């Protein structure tokens, strides 16, 4: 699996609970330094997780926030 991760252009981790931040960091160590890193709230928990993701990204600027814009716009 590590050889696949080394070739990845981006890593997106869905954040459902606080322990997912640790999972994200573990997996970020498997990808190259050029890989884009994204954290995305799980839709059903977005109200709880989005503020935590914002704080995390502010303190860990290697990460960016990803959102499912179509869900906010009510597009199936």
Residue pairs with C-beta under 8 A, 6 or more apart in sequence:
1 30
2 30
5 11
5 27
5 30
5 31
6 30
6 31
6 32
7 32
8 31
8 32
8 35
9 34
9 35
9 36
10 35
10 36
10 37
10 38
11 24
11 27
11 28
11 31
11 35
11 36
11 37
11 38
12 38
12 39
12 40
12 66
13 20
13 23
13 24
13 27
13 38
13 39
13 40
14 20
14 40
14 41
14 42
15 21
15 24
15 39
15 40
15 41
15 42
15 45
15 49
15 52
15 53
16 42
16 45
16 49
17 45
17 49
18 52
21 39
21 52
21 56
24 37
24 39
24 63
28 35
28 37
28 62
31 37
36 64
37 62
37 63
37 64
38 63
38 64
38 65
38 66
39 53
39 56
39 57
39 63
39 64
39 65
39 66
40 53
40 65
40 66
40 67
40 68
41 49
41 50
41 53
41 67
42 49
43 68
43 71
53 65
54 65
56 63
57 63
57 64
57 65
70 76
